[in-house]
Amino acid sequence: SQKIEQNSEALNIQEGKTATLTCNYTNYSPAYLQWYRQDPGRGPVFLLLIRENEKEKRKERLKVTFDTTLKQSLFHITASQPADSATYLCALPPDTNAGKSTFGDGTTLTVKP
Amino acid sequence: DTGVSQDPRHKITKRGQNVTFRCDPISEHNRLYWYRQTLGQGPEFLTYFQNEAQLEKSRLLSDRFSAERPKGSFSTLEIQRTEQGDSAMYLCASSLFAGGPYEQYFGPGTRLTVT
C-alpha cells in the first residue's frame, strides 16, 4: 500500500531563511502530489499541486519540486516569516479511480523572529 | 460561498453514547470526504461520496460508524456506542471532481472527546 514519510522532526528556522520540507513515498507512482498547510485546531488548506511531468512549481514564496525517480517531493518556503509557522502536509492522490487520498503525518515548522 | 462548514465544532460525550456530526460542503462540489485526525498524525481517510453515492469506506472503519449524504448535498457521520479511542478531530472536505487532479477544501473539523 501507499506510504508517505515526511520530516519526522519539527523544523525550527530563523526568520528570513529558507525552509525545506521533505516528502518521500513508496509503493506508488502518483500522477501528482499536493501540499497542504494546517494551523492548530483548523482543517488543512490546499497550497500547491505538482504533476509528475513537472519538475518544479512556484507560488509566491513557495516552491515545490517533484522527483519521480527518487520518489520524493521537496517543499521550500523562501524568506520565511513567523506567519509561516504551521504544519505542512504532503498528500498523494488515489491510486485508482477511488477517492481516497493519503496524507503524510506532516512537518511542523516554526519560524523564529 | 463561505466554504465547508461543520457542526458542532466540539462535542464531549460519555462512552457508549451515540453522536452525529454534520458537514455542509461547497455547494457545487460533487465529492465529499470524511477524515479522522489525531494529534501528531495526518488526516486518515474514513469514507467519501460522489453526489449521494458512498463509493468507498475505509477498512479501518468499524460497523459503529455510518455516513450518509441523502440528497448529494450535506452529509452526516454517526458514531454509535462511542469508545474512548474515537476521540479525535473529524474533518470533512469537498471537491469538484471532473476526472483530473483536484484539490480538497476542508472544513474546520469537529473535535470529539469521549469521556
Interface residues (C-beta under 8 A of the other chain):
Chain A: I4 A31 Y32 Q34 G41 R42 G43 P44 V45 F46 L49 R51 L89 A91 P93 A98 G99 K100 S101 T102 F103 G104 D105 G106
Chain B: V4 R31 Y33 Y35 G40 Q41 G42 P43 E44 F45 Y48 Q50 L55 E56 S58 L91 A93 F97 P101 E103 Q104 Y105 F106 G107 P108 G109 R111
